[in-house]
């Protein structure tokens, strides 16, 4: 595989168990007077673990609902044997 000015040699393998990539979305709740429906904040935090609301019975003080959208499913992985080799053009 050639990526930019680097050549990578390796193989593609199937994962034992596929996993899902999710995107966190925040949206205004209906009835808060803003009239705004769903909206993406665009700042999905991909580096942290998924936040789960453990206090589902307690009302939210921020007025924002959190939902998760499936961005993709990963079924294969790429295994490279060596460091990338530079290609001079």
Secondary structure in CASP SS format (residue, H / E / C, confidence):
PFRMAT SS
TARGET T0000
AUTHOR 0000-0000-0000
METHOD secondary structure of the structure
MODEL  1
X C 1.00
X E 1.00
X E 1.00
X C 1.00
X C 1.00
X E 1.00
X E 1.00
X C 1.00
X C 1.00
X E 1.00
X E 1.00
X E 1.00
X E 1.00
X E 1.00
X E 1.00
X E 1.00
X E 1.00
X E 1.00
X E 1.00
X E 1.00
X E 1.00
X E 1.00
X E 1.00
X E 1.00
X E 1.00
X E 1.00
X E 1.00
X E 1.00
X C 1.00
X C 1.00
X C 1.00
X C 1.00
X C 1.00
X C 1.00
X C 1.00
X C 1.00
X C 1.00
X C 1.00
X C 1.00
X C 1.00
X C 1.00
X C 1.00
X C 1.00
X C 1.00
X C 1.00
X C 1.00
X C 1.00
X C 1.00
X C 1.00
X C 1.00
X C 1.00
X C 1.00
X C 1.00
X C 1.00
X C 1.00
X C 1.00
X C 1.00
X C 1.00
X C 1.00
X C 1.00
X C 1.00
X C 1.00
X C 1.00
X E 1.00
X E 1.00
X E 1.00
X E 1.00
X E 1.00
X E 1.00
X E 1.00
X E 1.00
X E 1.00
X E 1.00
X E 1.00
X E 1.00
X E 1.00
X E 1.00
X E 1.00
X E 1.00
X E 1.00
X C 1.00
X C 1.00
X C 1.00
X C 1.00
X E 1.00
X E 1.00
X C 1.00
X C 1.00
X C 1.00
END
